[in-house]
Amino acid sequence: MESLHILWMSTGLANFELGQVVMMLVGCLLLFLAIAKNFEPLLLLPMGFGAILTNIPLAGFSEVGGLLHYIYYAGIDTGIFPLLIFMGVGAMTDFGALIANPKTLLLGAAAQFGIFATLFGAIALNYIGLDFTMKDASAIAIIGGADGPTAIFLASKLAPELLGAIAVAAYSYMALVPIIQPPIMRALTTENERKIEMAQLRHVTKIEKVIFPLGVLLMTIFFLPAATPLVGMFCLGNLMKECGVVDRLSSTAQNELINIVTIFLGLGVGSKLSADAFLNTKTLGILALGAVAFSIGTATGVLMAKLMNKLSKEKVNPLIGAAGVSAVPMAARVANKVGLESNPHNFLLMHAMGPNVAGVLGSAVAAGILLALVG
């Protein structure tokens, strides 16, 4: 009987706790969203599977000596995985639309207002007992940038204990861009504004595209060195793409490397979705603040575009301002779709890509600012 008791106590059935079961169901929900709904599947699938693995009793995946433990500390705690993903994203990014219309940089900057508004919102939640520190609030606020790697990078530096909830919130809201943004865009614009057709963008030369990432890196070095890890890797990837002499490296960064790192990044984040770290009131606060940050970022981008339309000689469709929240290229596609609903001849995709890629840089700069101020 003693041997049978020992055997029983070594099974998962005898050791499951309610919190672990709940978190495994959360992992299954992430898998469902990735597979059935196609919501950010590249990251939500490994993240959801990682959540299941880390909550298996006695398996020790996230403990010292476990696979997920080493994945997390080798790539996320060090900040390496988000930086490598930023390099891959840079290699896939075309700055042509931004270079052709530099004014859209303001839209990308305006959309980051949601980050700083949410920073104060997180501090305000202390008055209802959630107890967020300034570092916690900064890590939560970056969700408003709608840039998953940036959110993971900043959370790993400032609030690693909140990483799981922040990553889930960031990627969930990125996946929900087509649902969250259109009502805000329609509420803040008139039918006539949504019908505005913008002039065709000028052709951008190769030399401009090569100089641009170098110029962005130089400006970051001069004015915000804290942001150079993210911006620098992004610019390296973009330079490899645009220079035309290292196609093999550019292809690797865009495909094999970013795919491998995404698998490990998802598993590493999943390792932080343990029951004791995720099932608390702070998680609910993070999810609520993430939605607020994302909504404010969308609204301020649209309002800035409306202002530009009033002041500029050339017409600016306010819908493209919503793409400033990053989430490349989904936010640009949503702006284009909403524009086509009002005017079937209104193709805004390339115009929206300007603020969209500017939003990637904007979120990296915002992360650098927060890291410099509270890191």
N, C-alpha and C positions, 0 to 999 in steps of 0.2 A: 504493500500500500504506500509505503514511503517513496518507493521508486516511481509509482504512478503519480503521486503528488508532485514530485520533482519534475516529472515529464510534463504534467499539466501546467505547472507554474512557468515552464519554459516556452509555452505557446503564446501566441499573440492574443487569443481569446481571453486568457486569464489576466492579461495585463493592460488591456485597453481601458483608457479613461474617456469620459464623455467629451472632453475638449479635443482629444486626438481624433475621435470619430468625426466631430464637427469640422475640424480642419481638413480631414481627408475628404469630406464632402465638399468643402470649399475648393480643394484641389480638383475634384471631379467636375465642379462647376466651371472652373477655368478651362479644363479640357473640353467641356461641352461648348463653351463660348468660342474656343479656338477651332474645333473641328466642325461643329454644326452651324455656327454663326459666322465663322471666318473672321473673328475679332482678334486682330494682332496675333495670328496663330504662331508666327515664328518665335515669339517669346512666351506667350501664354501657355503653349503646350509644354515646353520643358519646365516652365515655372509651376504649372499645375502638377506635373508629375513629381517635381522636386518636393512640393508640399505634401504629397502622399508619402513619399519615401521618408521625409524627415519626421513624420508623425507615426511611423511604425514602431510599436514598443519593442524594446530590446535589440533593435537592428543597429542602433548606434551610428546611423548615417551622418548625423550632424555633430556627433561627439568627437573628441580628439581621437584620431586614428580612423575616422570614417571618411568616406569619399567626399561627401558634400562639405564636410569641415575643411578639407584641404582645398577644394575648389573655391570656396568662399574666401579663405584667407590668402590664397595665391593670386586670385584675380580681382575680387571685389574690394576686400579690405585694403589692398595695395592701390586700388584705382586703375589697374591695368586693363581690365576687360572693357569698361566704358570708354577708355581712351582709344583702344583698338577699334571699337565699334565706330567711334567718331571719325577715325581715319577712313574706315570703309564707307561711311556715309559721305564724307568729303569726296571720295573717289567716285561716288554716284551722283554728285550734285553738279548741276549746270548753273553757274552764276550769270549766264547771259542775260536773263530777264532783269536781274538787279542792276547789272552794269549798264544796260540799255536805258533804264529808267531809275537812276539813283535815288530819286525822291521816295521810292517805295521802302527805302531803308527806314524812314520815319515811321512807316506803318508797322514794321517789325519791332521797332523800339516801343511804339505806343502799346502794342499788345502785351508787352512785358509788365505793364502797369498792374496787371492782375497779381503778379508775383509779390510786389511790394505792398499792395493793398491787403493781401492775404497774410502777409507777415504780421501786420497789426491785428488782424482778425484772430490769428493763433494766440497772440499775446493776450487778447481780450478774453479768450476762453479760460484763462486762468481764474477769472472771477466766478466761474461756475464749477471750479474744482478740478479741471483737467491737468493743470500743472505742467505746461509746456515751457521749457527754457528758451532763451533766445536762439540757441543752436537748433533746438527742435523746431521752433517756428520758422527759421530760415530754410531748413530742409523740407518742411511741409510746403512752404510757399512756392518752391521751385516747380511744384506740380503744375502751376499755372502756365509754365512755359511749354507744356505739352511735348516735352522732349525726354523720353525715357532714360537714355544713357546719362544725360545731364542730371536728372533727378537721382539716379542711382549713385552717380559719382559724388554729388554733394551730400546725400544722405550717409554714404559710407564714411565721409570725412567728419560730418557734424553730429549725426544721430544714428549710428549703426543699429541701435536697438529698435528703431522705427523703420528700418529699411524695407522690410517685407510689406508693411501697410502702405508706405509711400510708393513703392514700385507697383503694387497692385492698383492703387488709385491712379497713378500716372498712366499706366498702359490701358486701364479700363476706360478712362476718359478720352484717351487718344482713339481707342476703338469706337467710342460713341460720338465721335465728331459729326457724322452725318445725322445724328439724332439731336444732339445738344445745340449745334450752331445755327441751323436754319431758322428756328423760331426767333432767336435773338436777332439775327440778320434782318428778318422781315419786320420785326417790331421797331427797329431803329432806322429803317429806310422807307421811302415812299415808292410807289409803283414806278413813277417816272425816274427816280434815281436808279432803280434796279434795271431799267431799260437802257441806261447810258452805254453807248458803244465807244470804246477807247481806240485811239489811233494805233496803227500797227507799229510794233517796236522796230527800232533800227537794227541793222546787222552789227553784230559784235565781232571784232577781229580776234584772231588767235593770240596776238601779242597782248591784248587787253585782258584776255582770260588767264594768261600766264602771269601777268603782273599783279592781277587782283589779289590772289591769295598771299602773295609776298607783301603787298601793301597792307592787307588786313593784319597779318602777323606783326609787321613793323609797328603799326598803330597800337596793337595790344601790348607789345613789349614796352612801348613808351609810356602808355597811360594806365594799363591794368595788368601788370605781370601775373597776378594771381589767376587770371583767366587763360594764361598761355598753355597750360597742359591740354585743355579742351580745344581751344582755338588753334593751337599749334598743330595738333594731330589732324584736325579737320582740314587745315590749310595744306598739310603735307599730302593727304589723300587727294585733294582737289588739284594740287600741282602735278602729281603723278598722272592724273587723268588728262589735264590740259596740255602738258608739255609735249606729249606725243612720242617720247623717246623711251619710255619705260612701260610699254603696253602690258607686258607680262606682270609687272608689279601692280599696275593699276587693276588688272583683271583679278589678280589674287586678292587684293584688298576688297574688291567689290563682291567677290564670290566665295572662294574657299575659306579665306581667313575670317571674314565677317560671319560666315555660317558656323564655323567651328566655335568662335567666341560666343556667338548668340546662344548656342546649346549650353555652354558652360555658364554663361551669365544667367540664363533662365534657371538652371539647376541651383546655382549659388543663391539667387534671390529666393527660390523655393525653400532653401534650407532655413531661411529666416521666418517661414510661415508656420512655425511651431505654435501649439496651442497657447503656451504661456506667454509668448511674445505678441500674438495677434488678437486673442480673444480678450479685449479690454475696452474700456470706454474711450481710450485715446484713439483706437482704430476708427471708431465711429466719427470722432472729431476730425481725423485726417481725411476720411472719405467725404465728409461734408465740406471741409475747407477746400479740398481739391476741386469739387464741383463749383464752389464760389470763385476760386482762382481762375478756373478755365472760362467761366461765364464772363467774369470781369475783363479778362484778356481779350475775349472775342468782341465784347462791347466797345472797349476803348480803341481797338483796331478799326472797327467800323466808324466810330465817331471821328477819329483822326482822318480817315479817308473822306468823310463828309466835309470836314474842314478844308482839306486839301482841294476838294472839288470846288469849294466856294472861292478859294484864294488863287487857284491855278488857272492859267490861260487855257491849258488843255484839260478836257473833261476827265474826271476820275470817277469810276464806278465805286461807290462806297463798299460794295460787297467784297472787293479784294482785300479790304482791311482786315476781315475776319481770318484771312490766311496767315496773318502775322503771328499767330500762336504756334508756329512751327507745324508739327504733325505732317511732315512732308511725305508724299504729295497730296495726302487725303484732304487737307484743309483747302488746298487750291482747287481740287476737283469739286468740293462742295460749293465753293464760291461760283465756279463755272456752272454747276447744275442749277443753282438758285437763279443765276442770271438768265439761263436759257428758259426757265419757266416763265419769265416776264417778257423775254424777247428771244425768239427762236434763232435769230441771227447774231446773237450777242455771245461771242466766244471769249471768255475771260481767263482761260486756263493759263496761258503764258504770262498775262499781266499779273495774275494772282501768284505765280511762281516767284515773282520778285520779292514781295513781302514774306512769302513762305520760307525762302532760303535765308532772308534777312532775320526771320524769327529764330532760326537755328543759331545764328551768330548772336542774336539778342539774348537768348536763353543762356548761352555759354558766358556771355559778358555779365549777365545778372548773377549767375552762379559765382563768377569771379569776384564780383562786388560783395556778395554775401560772405564768401570765404575770407575776403580781406578784412571785412568788418567784424565778424564774429568767430572766425576760425581760430 
